[in-house]
Amino acid sequence: MHPIFLRLGPIEIRYYGLMYVISFVLGYFIVRAEARRRGVFSQPDDVLDLFLVVIPLGILFARLYYVAFQWDWYRSAPWEVFMIWHGGLAIHGGIIGGVVGLLIVARWKRVPFWRLADAVVPALILGQVLGRIGNFLNGDAFGTPTNLPWGIVFPASSPAGATYPGLPLHPAMLYEALGNLLLFALLWKLRTRPAKDGFLAATYFIGYGAVRFACEFFRGDALWLGPFRAAQVVSVLLIMAFGTWLLVGRLWRPAHAGPTILP
């Protein structure tokens, strides 16, 4: 773990933030290419407008979601609410903010919401891969103690090391990064398949729900909803909702399939 990428006097550039910047840059080019291929936007600047709306809302909701579940701690240190470089962005909150942003842009640009979502989700899951690498370098989103040979002892200065000093932990953030990378590969392969609007987005929500549900068993900093892990509750709801829509709507079929011509 090495959280600081570069220090220039009082200015610090952390890997945590750097990974997000890289994901935004890569995501911009992926979304631009996918939006053009799907015929979503008519102007090149539309993608930039999309990012200017979605990214701030995603970060804001990701932070609010995390703070809401940890309010007992933030109540005693309210200034920490604004210090996102210390960690504390919940992806489910970020997804909520992203969906709100997509709804705004879809209405603003007068484009089909689910077609726009299909253009965005490959970039989103790739950004999540890089985000989890940032978590690793920052020492947050960590796992529970383990005796497995790949267990990692994090420095005491990190959130993981402060919670479990001197103990080897599951690299839960890397487990999720690997699962997200596999999901990205699947979405990238399916993106050119003729299907109804929303097929790729539904596949993303189902796939990420499954990845997060499994990885949450190893998390040592889980957010709790009563006796249940909040991320697992949300993941189950996502899988059920989008799985039902995928099956009932038969989203994998082309939207305008022509009649079958027999010889």
Salt bridges, closest charged atoms under 4 A:
GLU12 OE2 - ARG7 NH2 2.97
GLU12 OE1 - ARG14 NE 3.54
GLU34 OE1 - ARG37 NH2 2.80
GLU34 OE1 - ARG38 NE 3.67
GLU34 OE2 - ARG191 NE 3.06
ASP46 OD1 - LYS109 NZ 2.99
ASP49 OD2 - LYS109 NZ 2.73
ASP72 OD1 - ARG75 NH2 3.48
GLU80 OE1 - HIS86 ND1 3.01
GLU176 OE2 - ARG132 NE 3.10
GLU176 OE1 - ARG212 NE 3.83
ASP197 OD2 - ARG115 NE 3.18
GLU216 OE1 - ARG212 NE 2.89
ASP221 OD1 - ARG219 NE 2.73
